[in-house]
């Protein structure tokens, strides 16, 4: 769980910068009613083009970071940044070798589906090692991976 938090700190910071730009560059446009009703001035505040572009760019950069860290890096070495800091790796259960890019992405995608489908299911999946003899999460059991110390 701590490795997951460490892995998502850069993701959150990147998105935060994008949304801060969105909030910081809001624009206000005012129109004055010149019709026979004389309703006065109307003002509306909305997102600027720069702010919208910053959110899109930040989202793409954050997604690229996740694919690199949790797909490529973890798939090739067995460790994401968070797992490296905590000194463990995820490997294929049968070979003991890093699982590869595809299986690593699939593993993270299953976690994501469990999280969005039902937060309780995700919580059970990640807490499963507390009572499992091999200390595997439910997703590790599905994709046949295991966590080992470095």
ChimeraX commands (.cxc) that place a marker at each C-alpha (Angstrom):
marker #1 position 0.00,0.00,0.00 radius 0.5
marker #1 position 2.86,2.39,0.81 radius 0.5
marker #1 position 4.51,1.59,-2.54 radius 0.5
marker #1 position 1.23,2.49,-4.28 radius 0.5
marker #1 position 1.15,5.84,-2.47 radius 0.5
marker #1 position 4.75,6.57,-3.46 radius 0.5
marker #1 position 4.02,5.58,-7.08 radius 0.5
marker #1 position 1.03,7.91,-7.28 radius 0.5
marker #1 position 2.67,11.01,-5.73 radius 0.5
marker #1 position 4.18,12.18,-9.08 radius 0.5
marker #1 position 0.90,11.36,-10.87 radius 0.5
marker #1 position -1.05,13.48,-8.40 radius 0.5
marker #1 position 1.44,16.35,-8.55 radius 0.5
marker #1 position 1.37,16.43,-12.37 radius 0.5
marker #1 position -2.43,16.49,-12.42 radius 0.5
marker #1 position -2.45,19.07,-9.63 radius 0.5
marker #1 position -0.28,21.41,-11.70 radius 0.5
marker #1 position -2.66,21.06,-14.65 radius 0.5
marker #1 position -5.74,21.78,-12.56 radius 0.5
marker #1 position -4.00,24.66,-10.75 radius 0.5
marker #1 position -3.33,26.20,-14.17 radius 0.5
marker #1 position -7.00,25.70,-15.03 radius 0.5
marker #1 position -8.11,27.45,-11.83 radius 0.5
marker #1 position -5.48,30.18,-12.06 radius 0.5
marker #1 position -6.23,31.21,-15.62 radius 0.5
marker #1 position -10.04,31.50,-15.46 radius 0.5
marker #1 position -11.48,34.26,-17.59 radius 0.5
marker #1 position -14.45,36.53,-16.97 radius 0.5
marker #1 position -16.44,38.00,-19.84 radius 0.5
marker #1 position -19.07,40.67,-19.33 radius 0.5
marker #1 position -21.83,41.82,-21.66 radius 0.5
marker #1 position -24.05,44.84,-21.27 radius 0.5
marker #1 position -27.67,44.46,-22.24 radius 0.5
marker #1 position -28.61,47.25,-24.65 radius 0.5
marker #1 position -32.08,45.97,-25.41 radius 0.5
marker #1 position -35.29,47.70,-24.50 radius 0.5
marker #1 position -35.39,45.76,-21.22 radius 0.5
marker #1 position -32.20,47.37,-19.83 radius 0.5
marker #1 position -31.21,44.40,-17.70 radius 0.5
marker #1 position -27.72,45.74,-17.12 radius 0.5
marker #1 position -24.43,43.91,-17.20 radius 0.5
marker #1 position -24.06,40.11,-17.29 radius 0.5
marker #1 position -20.78,38.45,-16.39 radius 0.5
marker #1 position -19.70,34.84,-16.76 radius 0.5
marker #1 position -16.51,33.17,-15.61 radius 0.5
marker #1 position -15.11,30.15,-17.39 radius 0.5
marker #1 position -12.03,28.15,-18.17 radius 0.5
marker #1 position -9.41,29.71,-20.40 radius 0.5
marker #1 position -7.97,27.96,-23.41 radius 0.5
marker #1 position -4.58,27.83,-21.66 radius 0.5
marker #1 position -6.18,26.25,-18.60 radius 0.5
marker #1 position -8.01,23.62,-20.63 radius 0.5
marker #1 position -4.87,22.83,-22.62 radius 0.5
marker #1 position -2.83,22.50,-19.41 radius 0.5
marker #1 position -5.30,19.93,-18.01 radius 0.5
marker #1 position -5.17,17.89,-21.22 radius 0.5
marker #1 position -1.36,18.02,-21.37 radius 0.5
marker #1 position -0.99,17.25,-17.66 radius 0.5
marker #1 position -3.37,14.29,-18.02 radius 0.5
marker #1 position -1.37,12.89,-20.94 radius 0.5
marker #1 position 1.94,13.36,-19.10 radius 0.5
marker #1 position 0.52,11.76,-15.93 radius 0.5
marker #1 position -0.79,8.79,-17.94 radius 0.5
marker #1 position 2.56,8.42,-19.69 radius 0.5
marker #1 position 4.27,8.40,-16.28 radius 0.5
marker #1 position 1.96,5.61,-15.04 radius 0.5
marker #1 position 2.51,3.52,-18.18 radius 0.5
marker #1 position 6.26,3.98,-17.85 radius 0.5
marker #1 position 6.45,3.34,-14.09 radius 0.5
marker #1 position 3.82,0.62,-13.63 radius 0.5
marker #1 position 4.07,-0.91,-17.10 radius 0.5
marker #1 position 7.53,-0.59,-18.58 radius 0.5
marker #1 position 9.73,-0.16,-15.49 radius 0.5
marker #1 position 7.87,-2.64,-13.28 radius 0.5
marker #1 position 7.47,-5.07,-16.17 radius 0.5
marker #1 position 11.20,-5.08,-17.01 radius 0.5
marker #1 position 12.75,-4.85,-13.54 radius 0.5
marker #1 position 9.95,-6.10,-11.30 radius 0.5
marker #1 position 9.90,-2.85,-9.33 radius 0.5
marker #1 position 8.10,0.43,-9.77 radius 0.5
marker #1 position 9.61,3.49,-8.11 radius 0.5
marker #1 position 7.61,2.82,-4.92 radius 0.5
marker #1 position 8.56,-0.86,-4.84 radius 0.5
marker #1 position 12.24,0.03,-5.39 radius 0.5
marker #1 position 12.17,2.43,-2.44 radius 0.5
marker #1 position 10.54,-0.24,-0.26 radius 0.5
marker #1 position 12.96,-2.88,-1.57 radius 0.5
marker #1 position 10.68,-5.48,-3.16 radius 0.5
marker #1 position 9.70,-6.60,-6.64 radius 0.5
marker #1 position 6.83,-8.34,-8.41 radius 0.5
marker #1 position 7.80,-11.36,-10.50 radius 0.5
marker #1 position 6.09,-14.17,-12.38 radius 0.5
marker #1 position 5.35,-16.91,-9.86 radius 0.5
marker #1 position 6.53,-19.76,-12.10 radius 0.5
marker #1 position 9.78,-18.26,-13.39 radius 0.5
marker #1 position 10.82,-15.77,-10.71 radius 0.5
marker #1 position 11.59,-13.31,-13.51 radius 0.5
marker #1 position 10.03,-9.88,-14.08 radius 0.5
marker #1 position 6.58,-10.30,-15.58 radius 0.5
marker #1 position 6.98,-8.12,-18.68 radius 0.5
marker #1 position 5.19,-5.02,-19.89 radius 0.5
marker #1 position 1.90,-6.61,-20.95 radius 0.5
marker #1 position 1.29,-8.57,-17.76 radius 0.5
marker #1 position 2.32,-5.60,-15.64 radius 0.5
marker #1 position -0.18,-3.34,-17.43 radius 0.5
marker #1 position -2.87,-6.04,-17.12 radius 0.5
marker #1 position -2.15,-6.35,-13.40 radius 0.5
marker #1 position -2.58,-2.61,-12.84 radius 0.5
marker #1 position -5.67,-2.51,-15.09 radius 0.5
marker #1 position -7.35,-5.22,-12.98 radius 0.5
marker #1 position -6.62,-3.17,-9.84 radius 0.5
marker #1 position -8.17,-0.14,-11.55 radius 0.5
marker #1 position -11.30,-2.08,-12.54 radius 0.5
marker #1 position -11.67,-3.43,-8.99 radius 0.5
marker #1 position -11.29,0.10,-7.60 radius 0.5
marker #1 position -13.93,1.64,-9.85 radius 0.5
marker #1 position -16.31,-1.34,-9.78 radius 0.5
marker #1 position -16.39,-1.45,-6.02 radius 0.5
marker #1 position -14.00,0.23,-3.62 radius 0.5
marker #1 position -14.63,-2.56,-1.12 radius 0.5
marker #1 position -13.50,-5.18,-3.66 radius 0.5
marker #1 position -10.28,-3.23,-4.23 radius 0.5
marker #1 position -9.71,-2.96,-0.48 radius 0.5
marker #1 position -10.17,-6.71,-0.02 radius 0.5
marker #1 position -7.87,-7.37,-3.00 radius 0.5
marker #1 position -5.02,-5.26,-1.61 radius 0.5
marker #1 position -5.43,-6.43,1.99 radius 0.5
marker #1 position -5.53,-10.11,0.98 radius 0.5
marker #1 position -1.78,-10.61,1.72 radius 0.5
marker #1 position -2.51,-10.11,5.43 radius 0.5
marker #1 position -4.10,-13.58,5.64 radius 0.5
marker #1 position -2.73,-15.35,2.53 radius 0.5
marker #1 position 0.05,-17.91,3.04 radius 0.5
marker #1 position 1.96,-16.64,-0.04 radius 0.5
marker #1 position 1.18,-13.01,0.84 radius 0.5
marker #1 position -0.37,-12.44,-2.61 radius 0.5
marker #1 position -3.11,-9.97,-3.44 radius 0.5
marker #1 position -6.15,-11.29,-5.29 radius 0.5
marker #1 position -4.81,-9.72,-8.48 radius 0.5
marker #1 position -1.45,-11.46,-7.97 radius 0.5
marker #1 position -3.34,-14.75,-7.77 radius 0.5
marker #1 position -5.23,-13.98,-10.99 radius 0.5
marker #1 position -2.12,-13.07,-13.02 radius 0.5
marker #1 position 0.21,-15.57,-11.23 radius 0.5
marker #1 position 2.68,-13.07,-9.81 radius 0.5
marker #1 position 4.32,-12.85,-6.41 radius 0.5
marker #1 position 6.15,-10.15,-4.47 radius 0.5
marker #1 position 9.70,-10.87,-3.30 radius 0.5
marker #1 position 12.21,-8.84,-1.29 radius 0.5
marker #1 position 15.15,-7.34,-3.19 radius 0.5
marker link #1:1,2 radius 0.2
marker link #1:2,3 radius 0.2
marker link #1:3,4 radius 0.2
marker link #1:4,5 radius 0.2
marker link #1:5,6 radius 0.2
marker link #1:6,7 radius 0.2
marker link #1:7,8 radius 0.2
marker link #1:8,9 radius 0.2
marker link #1:9,10 radius 0.2
marker link #1:10,11 radius 0.2
marker link #1:11,12 radius 0.2
marker link #1:12,13 radius 0.2
marker link #1:13,14 radius 0.2
marker link #1:14,15 radius 0.2
marker link #1:15,16 radius 0.2
marker link #1:16,17 radius 0.2
marker link #1:17,18 radius 0.2
marker link #1:18,19 radius 0.2
marker link #1:19,20 radius 0.2
marker link #1:20,21 radius 0.2
marker link #1:21,22 radius 0.2
marker link #1:22,23 radius 0.2
marker link #1:23,24 radius 0.2
marker link #1:24,25 radius 0.2
marker link #1:25,26 radius 0.2
marker link #1:26,27 radius 0.2
marker link #1:27,28 radius 0.2
marker link #1:28,29 radius 0.2
marker link #1:29,30 radius 0.2
marker link #1:30,31 radius 0.2
marker link #1:31,32 radius 0.2
marker link #1:32,33 radius 0.2
marker link #1:33,34 radius 0.2
marker link #1:34,35 radius 0.2
marker link #1:35,36 radius 0.2
marker link #1:36,37 radius 0.2
marker link #1:37,38 radius 0.2
marker link #1:38,39 radius 0.2
marker link #1:39,40 radius 0.2
marker link #1:40,41 radius 0.2
marker link #1:41,42 radius 0.2
marker link #1:42,43 radius 0.2
marker link #1:43,44 radius 0.2
marker link #1:44,45 radius 0.2
marker link #1:45,46 radius 0.2
marker link #1:46,47 radius 0.2
marker link #1:47,48 radius 0.2
marker link #1:48,49 radius 0.2
marker link #1:49,50 radius 0.2
marker link #1:50,51 radius 0.2
marker link #1:51,52 radius 0.2
marker link #1:52,53 radius 0.2
marker link #1:53,54 radius 0.2
marker link #1:54,55 radius 0.2
marker link #1:55,56 radius 0.2
marker link #1:56,57 radius 0.2
marker link #1:57,58 radius 0.2
marker link #1:58,59 radius 0.2
marker link #1:59,60 radius 0.2
marker link #1:60,61 radius 0.2
marker link #1:61,62 radius 0.2
marker link #1:62,63 radius 0.2
marker link #1:63,64 radius 0.2
marker link #1:64,65 radius 0.2
marker link #1:65,66 radius 0.2
marker link #1:66,67 radius 0.2
marker link #1:67,68 radius 0.2
marker link #1:68,69 radius 0.2
marker link #1:69,70 radius 0.2
marker link #1:70,71 radius 0.2
marker link #1:71,72 radius 0.2
marker link #1:72,73 radius 0.2
marker link #1:73,74 radius 0.2
marker link #1:74,75 radius 0.2
marker link #1:75,76 radius 0.2
marker link #1:76,77 radius 0.2
marker link #1:77,78 radius 0.2
marker link #1:78,79 radius 0.2
marker link #1:79,80 radius 0.2
marker link #1:80,81 radius 0.2
marker link #1:81,82 radius 0.2
marker link #1:82,83 radius 0.2
marker link #1:83,84 radius 0.2
marker link #1:84,85 radius 0.2
marker link #1:85,86 radius 0.2
marker link #1:86,87 radius 0.2
marker link #1:87,88 radius 0.2
marker link #1:88,89 radius 0.2
marker link #1:89,90 radius 0.2
marker link #1:90,91 radius 0.2
marker link #1:91,92 radius 0.2
marker link #1:92,93 radius 0.2
marker link #1:93,94 radius 0.2
marker link #1:94,95 radius 0.2
marker link #1:95,96 radius 0.2
marker link #1:96,97 radius 0.2
marker link #1:97,98 radius 0.2
marker link #1:98,99 radius 0.2
marker link #1:99,100 radius 0.2
marker link #1:100,101 radius 0.2
marker link #1:101,102 radius 0.2
marker link #1:102,103 radius 0.2
marker link #1:103,104 radius 0.2
marker link #1:104,105 radius 0.2
marker link #1:105,106 radius 0.2
marker link #1:106,107 radius 0.2
marker link #1:107,108 radius 0.2
marker link #1:108,109 radius 0.2
marker link #1:109,110 radius 0.2
marker link #1:110,111 radius 0.2
marker link #1:111,112 radius 0.2
marker link #1:112,113 radius 0.2
marker link #1:113,114 radius 0.2
marker link #1:114,115 radius 0.2
marker link #1:115,116 radius 0.2
marker link #1:116,117 radius 0.2
marker link #1:117,118 radius 0.2
marker link #1:118,119 radius 0.2
marker link #1:119,120 radius 0.2
marker link #1:120,121 radius 0.2
marker link #1:121,122 radius 0.2
marker link #1:122,123 radius 0.2
marker link #1:123,124 radius 0.2
marker link #1:124,125 radius 0.2
marker link #1:125,126 radius 0.2
marker link #1:126,127 radius 0.2
marker link #1:127,128 radius 0.2
marker link #1:128,129 radius 0.2
marker link #1:129,130 radius 0.2
marker link #1:130,131 radius 0.2
marker link #1:131,132 radius 0.2
marker link #1:132,133 radius 0.2
marker link #1:133,134 radius 0.2
marker link #1:134,135 radius 0.2
marker link #1:135,136 radius 0.2
marker link #1:136,137 radius 0.2
marker link #1:137,138 radius 0.2
marker link #1:138,139 radius 0.2
marker link #1:139,140 radius 0.2
marker link #1:140,141 radius 0.2
marker link #1:141,142 radius 0.2
marker link #1:142,143 radius 0.2
marker link #1:143,144 radius 0.2
marker link #1:144,145 radius 0.2
marker link #1:145,146 radius 0.2
marker link #1:146,147 radius 0.2
marker link #1:147,148 radius 0.2
marker link #1:148,149 radius 0.2
marker link #1:149,150 radius 0.2
view
